[in-house]
Amino acid sequence: MKQTIYILTLAFGLWSCNDKTAEKTADQNSVDTLQTVSADKHQQETTIKDKSQYDQSFIEGLSEYNEPLKLIENYILVGQDTVYFPEDLQLNKETIFKGTKDKKNFVLSVTRTNLTSLNYTFQILDKDSKAINNKSGRATLGSLFFLGSETDDDDETGDGYLSVEYWDNSADCSFAIRIGEKDDNGKLRAKIKLYCKDDKLKNIGLDDNPTLRTE
């Protein structure tokens, strides 16, 4: 009789453990499912009408913003707010900015290819028009530009003006182009920043270059 009771008790214990293990596994599966649904839901909260209008890195950078967004043609819907993409630069038309500082000529050429991207060439020339700094590539509008503009100072007038920043980031260097509001003469303004890890002599801060203007 005692042996029969022992066997029944052991069988009940094994059934109870298996039941708890199965319950735990089911609970874990539920958590994974909820997390997956939540992640998918977050992805769906960014609505993009036409991806060809925006650089892929710009779209990826929007993941840093945790509220619903809608990209519709030339504007973003952020909650109840409408924020337009900067379009001071004409599409597919080269725009040249120039400035002079410390007997050096700074020349920046940009061409906007879509709502977020610029192809650019930047040079610093000495007094003999010899290039002492060259850089070219593709720069992309900061993904969270809609949170607020940058502010730069006009080195001729001393006035502050708003600007938007485009970045060309690589493993070694980060190059920023800041396109600013027009001055009183209707000329667009620009500043640049360049930071390189391995060659600090190439670094150019905002104070190291003049306010560049269109011709």
C-alpha positions in Angstrom: 0.0 0.0 0.0 2.8 2.4 1.0 4.5 1.7 -2.4 1.4 2.5 -4.3 1.0 5.9 -2.4 4.6 6.7 -3.1 4.2 6.0 -6.9 1.1 8.1 -7.1 2.8 11.0 -5.2 5.8 10.9 -7.5 3.6 10.8 -10.6 1.6 13.8 -9.4 4.8 15.7 -8.7 6.1 15.1 -12.1 2.8 16.2 -13.7 2.9 19.3 -11.6 6.4 20.2 -12.7 5.7 19.6 -16.4 2.5 21.7 -16.1 4.5 24.6 -14.6 7.2 24.3 -17.2 4.6 24.4 -20.0 2.9 27.4 -18.4 6.2 29.3 -18.1 7.0 28.5 -21.8 3.6 29.8 -22.8 4.1 33.0 -20.8 7.5 33.5 -22.5 6.0 33.0 -25.9 3.3 35.6 -25.0 6.0 38.2 -24.1 8.0 37.6 -27.3 4.8 38.0 -29.3 3.9 41.2 -27.5 7.4 42.6 -28.0 7.3 41.7 -31.7 3.9 43.3 -32.2 5.1 46.4 -30.3 8.2 46.6 -32.5 6.1 46.2 -35.7 3.7 48.9 -34.4 6.6 51.3 -33.9 7.7 50.7 -37.5 4.2 51.4 -38.8 4.1 54.7 -37.0 6.5 56.3 -39.5 4.5 56.7 -42.8 6.4 57.5 -45.9 4.6 58.3 -49.1 7.6 58.2 -51.5 10.9 56.9 -50.2 12.7 58.1 -53.4 12.5 61.7 -52.1 14.6 61.0 -49.0 18.1 59.5 -48.4 18.0 56.1 -46.7 20.2 57.3 -43.8 17.7 60.1 -43.2 14.9 57.6 -42.9 16.9 55.4 -40.6 17.7 58.3 -38.3 14.0 58.9 -37.7 14.0 55.9 -35.4 15.5 58.1 -32.7 12.1 59.9 -32.5 9.5 58.0 -30.6 6.4 59.7 -31.8 4.3 59.1 -34.9 5.6 60.7 -38.1 4.3 61.0 -41.6 6.5 62.1 -44.6 4.3 63.5 -47.3 6.0 65.0 -50.3 7.9 68.1 -49.1 6.7 68.2 -45.4 6.6 66.1 -42.3 3.6 65.7 -40.0 4.8 65.6 -36.4 1.7 65.1 -34.3 -0.5 68.1 -35.2 2.4 70.2 -36.6 3.5 70.5 -40.2 7.2 71.1 -40.9 8.4 71.7 -44.4 11.7 70.5 -45.8 14.2 73.2 -46.6 14.0 74.1 -50.3 16.0 77.3 -50.5 18.4 75.4 -52.8 16.9 74.7 -56.2 16.6 71.1 -57.1 19.3 69.8 -59.5 20.9 73.2 -59.8 24.4 74.0 -58.7 24.7 76.8 -56.1 28.1 78.3 -55.3 29.0 79.9 -51.9 32.2 82.0 -51.5 34.0 83.8 -48.7 37.5 85.1 -47.7 39.4 84.9 -44.4 43.1 85.3 -43.6 44.0 85.6 -47.3 42.3 82.3 -48.0 39.4 81.8 -50.4 36.7 79.3 -49.3 34.5 77.9 -52.1 31.5 75.6 -51.6 29.5 74.2 -54.4 26.3 72.2 -53.6 23.5 70.6 -55.7 20.3 69.4 -54.1 19.3 66.1 -55.5 16.2 65.4 -53.5 14.5 66.7 -50.3 17.3 65.5 -48.0 20.6 65.2 -50.0 23.3 67.5 -51.4 26.2 66.7 -53.7 29.0 69.0 -52.7 32.6 70.1 -53.4 34.5 72.2 -51.0 37.9 73.9 -51.4 40.2 76.3 -49.5 42.5 78.2 -51.9 45.6 80.2 -50.9 46.4 83.6 -52.3 47.9 82.0 -55.4 44.6 80.1 -56.0 46.3 76.8 -55.1 44.1 74.3 -53.3 45.2 73.6 -49.7 42.1 71.7 -48.8 39.7 69.6 -51.0 36.6 67.6 -50.1 33.7 66.3 -52.0 30.9 63.9 -51.5 27.2 63.6 -50.5 25.7 65.2 -47.4 22.4 64.3 -45.8 20.0 66.5 -43.9 19.9 65.7 -40.1 16.9 63.4 -39.5 15.6 65.4 -36.5 15.9 68.8 -38.2 12.3 69.5 -37.4 13.0 69.8 -33.7 14.7 73.1 -34.3 17.1 75.1 -36.5 20.8 75.8 -35.8 21.9 79.4 -35.2 25.0 80.9 -36.8 26.5 84.4 -36.7 27.2 86.5 -39.8 30.8 87.6 -39.5 30.1 90.8 -41.6 27.0 92.1 -39.8 27.3 90.3 -36.5 23.6 89.2 -36.8 22.5 85.7 -35.9 20.5 83.7 -38.5 18.9 80.3 -38.7 20.4 77.4 -40.6 19.9 73.7 -41.3 22.7 71.1 -41.2 23.7 68.4 -43.7 26.2 65.8 -42.7 28.7 63.6 -44.6 30.0 61.1 -42.0 32.7 58.5 -42.6 34.8 56.3 -40.4 37.5 59.0 -40.3 35.9 62.3 -40.8 32.6 64.2 -40.3 31.8 67.1 -42.6 28.9 69.4 -41.9 27.3 72.0 -44.3 25.0 74.5 -42.7 22.8 76.3 -45.2 21.4 79.5 -43.7 18.8 82.1 -44.3 19.2 84.9 -46.9 20.9 88.1 -45.9 19.4 91.6 -46.4 20.7 91.5 -50.0 18.9 88.2 -50.8 22.1 86.0 -50.7 22.0 82.6 -49.1 24.6 82.0 -46.4 26.5 78.9 -45.4 29.1 77.7 -42.9 31.1 74.4 -42.8 32.6 72.1 -40.1 35.2 69.4 -40.6 36.5 67.0 -37.9 38.9 64.2 -38.7 40.1 61.7 -36.1 43.6 61.0 -37.5 44.6 64.4 -38.8 43.6 67.3 -36.5 45.3 69.7 -38.8 42.5 69.3 -41.3 39.8 70.2 -38.7 37.8 73.3 -39.4 35.5 74.8 -36.8 32.7 77.3 -37.4 35.0 80.1 -36.3 37.7 79.0 -38.7 35.8 79.8 -41.9 33.9 83.0 -42.9 30.2 83.3 -43.6 30.0 82.0 -47.2 27.5 83.7 -49.5 26.0 83.0 -52.9 27.3 85.3 -55.7 
